Amino acid sequence: MNIIFLSPNFPLHFHNFCSRLKNLGANVLAIGDCPYDALTQEVKNSVTEYYYVGSLEDYEAVLRATAYYISRYGRIDYVESQNEYWLETEARLREDFNVANGWRPKELERVKLKSKMKEGYRKAKIKTARFTRLDSLENAQEFAVKVGFPIIIKPDNGVGASDTYRIDAAEQLEQLFGSRRLHTDKSYIIEEFVPGHIETFDGITAPSGEVVFFTGQVMAVTPLDMLNGVGENISYTQPVERIADLREAGLRAVKAFGVKGRFFHFEFFRLDADKKGLGKKGDIIGLEVNMRAPGGYIPDKMNYAYDVDVYKIWAEALLLGENRSFPDYKFRRYATHFGRGAGVAYTFSSDEIRKIFSEKILIERIPPKSISGGMGAQVFILKADTPEELKKQSEIILQHDSDKR
C-alpha cells in the first residue's frame, strides 16, 4: 500500500504517524520542505522515502513529487498529513491523481468552512451560535444589535484562533474596520459570543465509519483567550465515555459529518451560564470540527491517559479496517498540558517544578515559536489521579510572583 504523507517532520512528533504505517508494511512516501540532512533520525527511519521540496506551498512542486512516487511505486492509496493547514493540499492531490480514499476539494468545504460546519451540527441536532456573513460595518452593527455584545469575528476558512477578534462594544467594532486588520482577500463570519469553555470529542473511525477509539479534552483556557492573554494554556484529557451528553453529541456528529477512516476532533462549548436564545448552563453547543488528529501533544496525552498507542490504532484503522480487532480501552489517569507564558515571572522556576513533580512529569518541551502562541512558551505535561491533584498542579505550575502579594 502506498501512502503520501506531507510534512512528516513538523510538528515534531508527527513521525509517529508515519512509523506506525511503515510498521504495518505500507510504503510511506513523504514530501516535506526540510532538507533531508536536517531531518531527525526518527523521521528518516519512519518513512520509506523522502522527497524534498523548497516549499509545501508550491503545489506544482508537490505535484511533481507525487508523480515521481507514482512512477516508482505505482498507484497511491492514501494522501495524509494530519495537519489542518495541509488538508486542502491533500484534497487537491486526491483529485488530481484520482486517489480513491479521502475527501476531494468540493467535499472538504463542509469541514473546512465554519459556516458549513454549522450545517453539519444542525444535521446532528446540535445547537450552534447564531451567525451571519460579514459584508460590511453596517451588517456587523445590525447583527450586534440582534444578539448583543460581545460578538466574535473570524475567518470562515481559518485555523485555530488566528485572525479572530472579540468585540465588546460598538466603538471597538468601528475601530476594527478602521484599522484595516480584516484582510480583503478573506471571507469572515460574525458569531454571537458563547459564555462557556471548550470540551472536545476526539477519536478515530474505521473506513466503515465505526468509531474504534474516542476520548476528549477540557480546554480550561480557550485558544482566543490564550492569544489575547499571556500565552498560558491548561487542557486535560477527560473520560468522555462517562459523560453521557458529550458522548452522545459526539457520536451523532461523527455520523452526521460522515467521518470514515480518519482521526476527528470535534469542539463543543459547554455553557458556563444561561444564554438567551442559545441554551441553559451546562448545555452542549457545537463550535468547530477538524478532520485530523487533535493538535499539540493531545495524541500523546491520549496515550498516557488510556495506556494505548493512538498512532497505531489510527494506522490499523486506516490500513486494516474491520479486519482488525480493536482492544478495549479504559481511562486510567488525567494527562494535563500546562503551558507557561513567555516573559512571565513565575513563583516556581523550571528546576523547582521538575523537583516538585519529578515522578508526575510525562513531557517537557519548548515549542517552536511558530506554534507557541497556542501552546505556551514552555510546556509541562503531567499525570494526575484525581481532579483535585490536577488543580493543585495548576496552582503551583502557573502561579505568578504577583499572586503572592
C-alpha positions as CSV (number, residue, x, y, z in Angstrom):
1,M,0.0,0.0,0.0
2,N,1.3,3.4,-1.0
3,I,0.7,6.5,1.2
4,I,1.8,10.0,0.5
5,F,2.5,11.8,3.8
6,L,3.0,15.6,3.8
7,S,5.4,17.2,6.3
8,P,6.4,14.2,8.4
9,N,8.9,16.4,10.3
10,F,6.6,19.1,11.6
11,P,5.1,19.2,14.1
12,L,8.0,17.3,15.7
13,H,6.1,14.3,16.8
14,F,4.3,13.6,13.5
15,H,6.9,10.9,12.6
16,N,4.8,8.7,14.9
17,F,2.0,8.6,12.3
18,C,4.5,7.5,9.6
19,S,6.3,4.9,11.7
20,R,3.1,3.1,12.6
21,L,2.1,3.0,8.9
22,K,5.5,1.7,7.9
23,N,5.4,-0.9,10.7
24,L,2.3,-2.3,9.1
25,G,4.1,-2.7,5.7
26,A,3.0,0.4,3.9
27,N,5.2,2.5,1.7
28,V,5.3,5.8,3.5
29,L,6.2,8.3,0.7
30,A,7.0,11.6,2.4
31,I,7.1,15.1,1.0
32,G,8.5,17.9,3.0
33,D,10.2,21.3,2.9
34,C,13.0,20.4,5.3
35,P,16.3,19.3,3.6
36,Y,16.9,15.6,4.1
37,D,20.2,16.1,6.0
38,A,18.3,18.3,8.5
39,L,15.7,15.7,9.4
40,T,16.0,13.8,12.7
41,Q,16.9,10.2,12.6
42,E,13.4,9.4,13.9
43,V,11.8,11.0,10.8
44,K,14.3,9.3,8.4
45,N,13.5,5.9,10.0
46,S,9.8,6.4,9.9
47,V,9.4,6.8,6.1
48,T,10.2,4.6,3.0
49,E,11.4,7.6,1.0
50,Y,11.6,11.4,1.4
51,Y,11.2,13.9,-1.4
52,Y,12.4,17.5,-0.5
53,V,10.5,20.5,-2.0
54,G,11.5,24.1,-1.4
55,S,8.1,24.9,-0.1
56,L,5.0,22.8,0.5
57,E,3.1,25.9,-0.5
58,D,4.4,25.3,-4.1
59,Y,1.7,22.9,-5.3
60,E,3.4,22.3,-8.6
61,A,6.5,21.0,-6.7
62,V,4.3,18.8,-4.6
63,L,2.5,17.6,-7.7
64,R,5.8,16.6,-9.3
65,A,6.9,14.8,-6.2
66,T,3.7,12.8,-6.2
67,A,4.1,12.0,-9.9
68,Y,7.7,10.7,-9.2
69,Y,6.4,8.4,-6.4
70,I,3.7,7.0,-8.7
71,S,6.3,6.3,-11.4
72,R,8.4,4.5,-8.8
73,Y,5.9,2.8,-6.6
74,G,2.6,2.7,-8.5
75,R,-0.9,3.9,-7.6
76,I,-1.4,6.0,-4.4
77,D,-3.9,4.6,-1.9
78,Y,-3.9,7.4,0.6
79,V,-2.8,11.0,1.0
80,E,-2.4,12.1,4.6
81,S,-0.9,14.9,6.7
82,Q,-2.9,15.0,10.0
83,N,-2.3,18.8,9.8
84,E,-5.2,21.2,9.3
85,Y,-3.0,23.5,7.2
86,W,-2.4,20.9,4.5
87,L,-6.0,19.4,4.2
88,E,-6.7,21.4,1.1
89,T,-3.4,20.2,-0.5
90,E,-4.3,16.6,0.4
91,A,-7.7,17.0,-1.3
92,R,-6.2,18.5,-4.5
93,L,-3.7,15.7,-4.8
94,R,-6.6,13.1,-4.4
95,E,-8.5,14.9,-7.1
96,D,-5.5,15.3,-9.5
97,F,-4.3,11.7,-9.1
98,N,-7.8,10.0,-8.6
99,V,-7.0,8.7,-5.1
100,A,-10.0,6.7,-4.0
101,N,-9.8,7.2,-0.3
102,G,-10.5,10.5,1.4
103,W,-12.2,13.8,0.7
104,R,-11.9,15.8,-2.6
105,P,-11.9,19.6,-2.7
106,K,-15.7,20.0,-3.0
107,E,-16.3,17.6,-0.2
108,L,-13.8,19.3,2.1
109,E,-15.8,22.6,2.2
110,R,-18.2,21.2,4.8
111,V,-15.4,20.5,7.2
112,K,-13.2,23.5,6.5
113,L,-15.7,26.4,6.3
114,K,-17.0,27.4,9.7
115,S,-20.3,28.4,8.1
116,K,-20.7,24.9,6.6
117,M,-19.8,23.2,9.9
118,K,-22.9,24.7,11.4
119,E,-25.0,22.8,8.8
120,G,-23.3,19.5,9.9
121,Y,-24.0,20.2,13.6
122,R,-27.6,21.1,12.7
123,K,-27.9,17.7,11.0
124,A,-26.7,16.1,14.2
125,K,-29.4,18.1,16.1
126,I,-26.7,20.1,18.0
127,K,-27.2,23.8,18.5
128,T,-24.6,26.3,17.4
129,A,-24.0,30.0,17.9
130,R,-26.1,32.3,15.7
131,F,-24.0,33.9,12.9
132,T,-24.1,35.8,9.7
133,R,-21.5,36.5,7.0
134,L,-19.6,39.7,7.4
135,D,-20.4,42.0,4.5
136,S,-19.9,45.5,5.9
137,L,-19.7,47.5,9.1
138,E,-23.4,48.2,8.9
139,N,-24.1,44.4,8.6
140,A,-22.0,43.8,11.7
141,Q,-23.7,46.6,13.6
142,E,-27.1,45.1,12.8
143,F,-26.1,41.7,13.9
144,A,-24.7,43.0,17.2
145,V,-28.0,44.8,17.9
146,K,-29.8,41.5,17.3
147,V,-27.6,39.2,19.6
148,G,-25.9,41.7,21.8
149,F,-22.3,42.3,22.6
150,P,-19.8,40.6,22.8
151,I,-19.6,39.3,19.3
152,I,-16.8,37.3,17.6
153,I,-15.4,38.0,14.1
154,K,-13.3,35.2,12.5
155,P,-12.3,33.9,9.1
156,D,-14.8,31.4,7.5
157,N,-11.8,29.4,6.5
158,G,-9.2,29.6,9.2
159,V,-7.1,27.6,11.6
160,G,-7.4,27.9,15.4
161,A,-8.0,31.4,16.8
162,S,-5.7,33.3,14.3
163,D,-7.2,36.5,12.9
164,T,-10.1,36.2,15.3
165,Y,-11.5,39.2,17.3
166,R,-13.7,39.6,20.3
167,I,-15.7,42.8,20.1
168,D,-17.2,44.1,23.3
169,A,-18.7,47.4,22.1
170,A,-19.8,49.4,19.1
171,E,-16.7,51.6,19.3
172,Q,-14.4,48.6,19.1
173,L,-16.3,47.4,16.0
174,E,-15.7,50.7,14.3
175,Q,-12.0,50.7,15.3
176,L,-11.6,47.2,13.9
177,F,-13.0,48.3,10.5
178,G,-10.9,51.5,10.5
179,S,-7.7,49.6,11.4
180,R,-7.7,47.5,8.2
181,R,-6.8,44.4,10.2
182,L,-9.5,42.5,8.3
183,H,-8.0,41.1,5.2
184,T,-9.8,42.0,2.0
185,D,-9.0,38.6,0.4
186,K,-10.7,36.6,3.3
187,S,-14.3,35.8,3.9
188,Y,-15.4,36.4,7.6
189,I,-18.3,35.4,9.7
190,I,-19.8,37.1,12.8
191,E,-21.0,35.0,15.7
192,E,-22.7,35.7,19.0
193,F,-20.4,35.2,22.0
194,V,-20.8,31.9,23.8
195,P,-20.2,32.1,27.6
196,G,-18.6,28.7,28.1
197,H,-15.5,26.6,28.0
198,I,-14.4,24.1,25.3
199,E,-14.8,20.4,25.6
200,T,-13.9,18.1,22.7
201,F,-14.8,14.8,21.3
202,D,-11.8,13.2,19.7
203,G,-11.2,9.8,18.2
204,I,-10.6,7.5,15.3
205,T,-13.0,5.8,12.8
206,A,-12.5,2.8,10.6
207,P,-13.3,3.1,6.9
208,S,-16.8,1.9,7.6
209,G,-17.4,4.9,9.9
210,E,-17.2,2.7,13.1
211,V,-15.7,4.7,16.0
212,V,-12.9,2.5,17.2
213,F,-11.5,4.9,19.8
214,F,-12.7,8.1,21.5
215,T,-11.9,10.4,24.3
216,G,-11.9,14.2,24.8
217,Q,-10.2,17.3,26.2
218,V,-11.3,20.1,28.5
219,M,-9.7,23.3,27.4
220,A,-9.8,25.4,30.6
221,V,-8.3,28.3,28.6
222,T,-9.9,29.0,25.1
223,P,-7.5,29.5,22.2
224,L,-8.7,33.1,21.8
225,D,-8.1,33.9,25.5
226,M,-4.7,32.3,25.1
227,L,-3.7,34.5,22.2
228,N,-5.1,37.6,23.9
229,G,-3.6,36.8,27.3
230,V,-0.1,36.0,28.5
231,G,0.1,32.8,26.5
232,E,-0.8,30.4,29.3
233,N,-2.7,27.1,28.5
234,I,-4.4,24.4,30.5
235,S,-6.0,21.5,28.9
236,Y,-6.6,17.9,30.1
237,T,-7.9,14.6,28.9
238,Q,-11.2,13.6,30.4
239,P,-13.2,10.3,30.3
240,V,-15.9,11.1,27.7
241,E,-17.2,7.6,27.9
242,R,-18.6,8.6,31.4
243,I,-20.1,11.9,30.2
244,A,-23.4,10.9,28.5
245,D,-24.4,14.2,26.8
246,L,-20.9,14.9,25.3
247,R,-20.5,11.3,24.3
248,E,-23.9,11.1,22.6
249,A,-23.4,14.5,20.9
250,G,-20.0,13.5,19.6
251,L,-21.2,10.2,18.2
252,R,-24.1,12.0,16.4
253,A,-21.6,14.5,15.0
254,V,-19.4,11.7,13.7
255,K,-22.3,10.2,11.8
256,A,-23.7,13.5,10.5
257,F,-20.3,14.6,9.1
258,G,-19.7,11.1,7.6
259,V,-16.3,10.6,9.2
260,K,-14.7,7.4,7.8
261,G,-11.1,6.2,8.1
262,R,-10.0,9.3,9.9
263,F,-8.9,10.9,13.1
264,F,-11.5,13.5,14.2
265,H,-11.6,16.4,16.6
266,F,-15.0,18.0,17.4
267,E,-15.1,21.1,19.5
268,F,-18.1,22.0,21.7
269,F,-18.8,24.7,24.1
270,R,-20.3,23.7,27.5
271,L,-22.2,26.8,28.7
272,D,-21.0,28.2,31.9
273,A,-24.1,30.5,32.2
274,D,-27.5,30.7,30.6
275,K,-27.6,32.4,27.2
276,K,-30.9,33.7,25.9
277,G,-31.7,32.2,22.5
278,L,-28.9,29.6,22.9
279,G,-29.3,27.4,26.0
280,K,-29.0,26.8,29.7
281,K,-25.9,26.5,31.8
282,G,-24.3,23.1,31.2
283,D,-25.8,22.7,27.7
284,I,-23.6,21.4,24.8
285,I,-23.1,23.8,21.8
286,G,-21.4,22.9,18.6
287,L,-18.3,25.0,17.8
288,E,-16.0,23.7,15.1
289,V,-14.8,20.4,13.6
290,N,-11.3,19.3,12.5
291,M,-10.8,16.2,10.4
292,R,-7.4,15.3,11.6
293,A,-5.7,14.4,14.8
294,P,-6.2,17.0,17.6
295,G,-3.3,19.4,17.7
296,G,-0.3,19.9,20.0
297,Y,0.6,17.0,22.2
298,I,-3.0,15.7,22.6
299,P,-2.3,12.4,20.9
300,D,0.4,11.7,23.4
301,K,-1.9,12.8,26.3
302,M,-4.5,10.3,25.0
303,N,-1.8,7.5,25.1
304,Y,-0.9,8.4,28.7
305,A,-4.5,8.7,29.8
306,Y,-5.6,5.3,28.5
307,D,-2.3,3.3,28.2
308,V,-2.8,2.9,24.4
309,D,-1.0,3.9,21.2
310,V,-3.4,6.1,19.2
311,Y,-0.9,6.4,16.4
312,K,-1.0,2.6,16.0
313,I,-4.8,2.5,16.4
314,W,-5.2,5.1,13.6
315,A,-2.8,3.2,11.3
316,E,-4.5,-0.1,11.8
317,A,-7.9,1.5,11.3
318,L,-6.7,3.1,8.0
319,L,-5.0,0.0,6.6
320,L,-6.8,-3.0,8.2
321,G,-10.2,-1.6,8.7
322,E,-12.7,-4.1,10.0
323,N,-10.1,-6.9,9.7
324,R,-8.6,-5.5,12.9
325,S,-9.9,-6.4,16.3
326,F,-9.5,-3.2,18.3
327,P,-8.8,-3.7,22.0
328,D,-10.9,-2.4,24.8
329,Y,-9.5,0.7,26.5
330,K,-10.1,2.3,29.8
331,F,-9.4,5.8,31.2
332,R,-6.5,5.4,33.7
333,R,-5.5,8.9,34.7
334,Y,-5.6,12.6,33.8
335,A,-2.9,14.0,31.5
336,T,-2.7,17.7,31.6
337,H,-1.0,20.3,29.4
338,F,0.3,23.3,31.3
339,G,1.6,26.0,29.0
340,R,3.7,28.8,30.6
341,G,3.7,32.2,29.0
342,A,6.8,34.0,27.6
343,G,8.2,36.8,29.8
344,V,6.0,35.9,32.8
345,A,7.5,35.9,36.3
346,Y,6.5,32.6,37.9
347,T,6.8,31.8,41.6
348,F,8.5,28.4,40.9
349,S,11.4,28.0,38.5
350,S,11.5,25.3,35.9
351,D,14.1,23.4,38.1
352,E,11.7,23.7,41.1
353,I,8.8,22.3,39.0
354,R,11.0,19.4,38.0
355,K,11.9,18.6,41.6
356,I,8.3,19.0,42.9
357,F,6.7,16.9,40.2
358,S,9.6,14.6,39.2
359,E,7.5,11.4,39.0
360,K,4.5,13.1,37.5
361,I,6.1,14.8,34.5
362,L,5.4,13.0,31.3
363,I,6.6,15.5,28.8
364,E,8.6,18.8,29.0
365,R,9.0,20.9,25.8
366,I,9.9,24.3,24.5
367,P,7.6,24.5,21.4
368,P,8.8,26.3,18.2
369,K,7.9,30.0,18.3
370,S,5.6,29.5,15.2
371,I,3.2,27.4,17.4
372,S,3.9,28.6,20.9
373,G,1.1,31.1,20.8
374,G,-1.4,28.3,21.1
375,M,0.6,26.0,23.4
376,G,2.7,28.1,25.7
377,A,6.4,29.1,25.5
378,Q,7.2,26.2,27.9
379,V,5.1,23.1,28.2
380,F,4.8,20.6,31.1
381,I,2.5,17.7,30.7
382,L,1.8,15.9,34.0
383,K,-0.3,12.9,35.1
384,A,-2.8,13.1,37.9
385,D,-5.1,10.5,39.5
386,T,-7.8,12.9,40.6
387,P,-9.2,16.4,39.6
388,E,-8.0,17.7,43.0
389,E,-4.4,16.6,42.2
390,L,-4.7,18.3,38.8
391,K,-5.9,21.5,40.4
392,K,-3.0,21.5,42.8
393,Q,-0.5,21.1,40.0
394,S,-2.1,24.0,38.2
395,E,-1.8,26.3,41.2
396,I,1.9,25.6,41.5
397,I,3.0,25.5,37.9
398,L,1.1,28.6,36.8
399,Q,1.5,30.7,40.0
400,H,2.7,34.2,39.2
401,D,5.0,36.1,41.6
402,S,2.3,38.7,41.7
403,D,-0.2,36.2,43.0
404,K,1.7,36.1,46.4
405,R,1.2,39.8,47.0
